[in-house]
């Protein structure tokens, strides 16, 4: 979980996106999104796909 969360944050920051832009685009609760990025929550595959779409990268970029 922690590696995926770190990777999401890394890619999001590289794309110059705020957490708010991503969690609103998914859409999801702010605290749940923050938990995913910090490795405290385990996202479903569907959520990962939505996050990847919101960030503008292929899912493979988040899970490699």
Short mmCIF file of the C-alpha atoms (twelve columns), coordinates in Angstrom:
data_MODEL
# 
_entry.id   MODEL 
# 
loop_
_atom_site.group_PDB 
_atom_site.id 
_atom_site.type_symbol 
_atom_site.label_atom_id 
_atom_site.label_alt_id 
_atom_site.label_comp_id 
_atom_site.label_asym_id 
_atom_site.label_seq_id 
_atom_site.Cartn_x 
_atom_site.Cartn_y 
_atom_site.Cartn_z 
_atom_site.pdbx_PDB_model_num 
ATOM 1  C CA . UNK A 1  0.000   0.000  0.000   1 
ATOM 2  C CA . UNK A 2  2.721   2.434  0.935   1 
ATOM 3  C CA . UNK A 3  4.544   2.029  -2.385  1 
ATOM 4  C CA . UNK A 4  1.427   2.688  -4.427  1 
ATOM 5  C CA . UNK A 5  0.582   5.727  -2.313  1 
ATOM 6  C CA . UNK A 6  4.085   7.109  -2.720  1 
ATOM 7  C CA . UNK A 7  3.956   6.495  -6.454  1 
ATOM 8  C CA . UNK A 8  0.593   8.257  -6.765  1 
ATOM 9  C CA . UNK A 9  1.950   11.262 -4.886  1 
ATOM 10 C CA . UNK A 10 5.150   11.280 -6.947  1 
ATOM 11 C CA . UNK A 11 3.288   11.200 -10.268 1 
ATOM 12 C CA . UNK A 12 0.679   13.721 -9.093  1 
ATOM 13 C CA . UNK A 13 3.365   16.177 -8.048  1 
ATOM 14 C CA . UNK A 14 5.250   15.615 -11.313 1 
ATOM 15 C CA . UNK A 15 2.045   16.556 -13.149 1 
ATOM 16 C CA . UNK A 16 1.784   19.671 -10.929 1 
ATOM 17 C CA . UNK A 17 -1.605  18.605 -9.583  1 
ATOM 18 C CA . UNK A 18 -2.960  19.228 -6.115  1 
ATOM 19 C CA . UNK A 19 -4.584  16.502 -4.070  1 
ATOM 20 C CA . UNK A 20 -7.823  18.454 -4.322  1 
ATOM 21 C CA . UNK A 21 -7.845  18.385 -8.121  1 
ATOM 22 C CA . UNK A 22 -7.334  14.632 -8.083  1 
ATOM 23 C CA . UNK A 23 -9.840  13.628 -5.410  1 
ATOM 24 C CA . UNK A 24 -12.512 15.882 -6.902  1 
ATOM 25 C CA . UNK A 25 -11.916 14.395 -10.367 1 
ATOM 26 C CA . UNK A 26 -12.115 10.797 -9.109  1 
ATOM 27 C CA . UNK A 27 -14.549 11.718 -7.203  1 
ATOM 28 C CA . UNK A 28 -13.782 10.637 -3.664  1 
ATOM 29 C CA . UNK A 29 -13.613 11.873 -0.118  1 
ATOM 30 C CA . UNK A 30 -10.561 14.020 0.663   1 
ATOM 31 C CA . UNK A 31 -9.558  12.063 3.755   1 
ATOM 32 C CA . UNK A 32 -9.793  8.725  1.922   1 
ATOM 33 C CA . UNK A 33 -7.570  10.045 -0.872  1 
ATOM 34 C CA . UNK A 34 -5.041  11.303 1.684   1 
ATOM 35 C CA . UNK A 35 -5.073  7.889  3.344   1 
ATOM 36 C CA . UNK A 36 -4.318  6.237  -0.003  1 
ATOM 37 C CA . UNK A 37 -1.353  8.544  -0.649  1 
ATOM 38 C CA . UNK A 38 -0.004  7.981  2.865   1 
ATOM 39 C CA . UNK A 39 -0.353  4.198  2.584   1 
ATOM 40 C CA . UNK A 40 -3.026  3.936  5.275   1 
ATOM 41 C CA . UNK A 41 -5.788  2.781  2.906   1 
ATOM 42 C CA . UNK A 42 -5.797  0.090  0.264   1 
ATOM 43 C CA . UNK A 43 -7.397  1.359  -2.972  1 
ATOM 44 C CA . UNK A 44 -9.460  -0.926 -5.151  1 
ATOM 45 C CA . UNK A 45 -8.445  -1.500 -8.748  1 
ATOM 46 C CA . UNK A 46 -11.350 0.675  -9.858  1 
ATOM 47 C CA . UNK A 47 -10.135 3.511  -7.628  1 
ATOM 48 C CA . UNK A 48 -6.594  3.165  -8.973  1 
ATOM 49 C CA . UNK A 49 -7.910  3.391  -12.538 1 
ATOM 50 C CA . UNK A 50 -9.866  6.525  -11.658 1 
ATOM 51 C CA . UNK A 51 -6.845  8.103  -9.965  1 
ATOM 52 C CA . UNK A 52 -4.637  7.290  -12.949 1 
ATOM 53 C CA . UNK A 53 -7.211  8.871  -15.273 1 
ATOM 54 C CA . UNK A 54 -7.445  11.959 -13.051 1 
ATOM 55 C CA . UNK A 55 -3.660  12.317 -13.031 1 
ATOM 56 C CA . UNK A 56 -3.477  11.657 -16.759 1 
ATOM 57 C CA . UNK A 57 -1.226  8.615  -16.784 1 
ATOM 58 C CA . UNK A 58 -1.714  4.931  -17.603 1 
ATOM 59 C CA . UNK A 59 -2.470  2.687  -14.643 1 
ATOM 60 C CA . UNK A 60 0.825   0.887  -15.278 1 
ATOM 61 C CA . UNK A 61 2.695   4.072  -14.333 1 
ATOM 62 C CA . UNK A 62 1.209   3.920  -10.849 1 
ATOM 63 C CA . UNK A 63 1.750   0.238  -10.135 1 
ATOM 64 C CA . UNK A 64 5.180   -0.423 -11.611 1 
# 
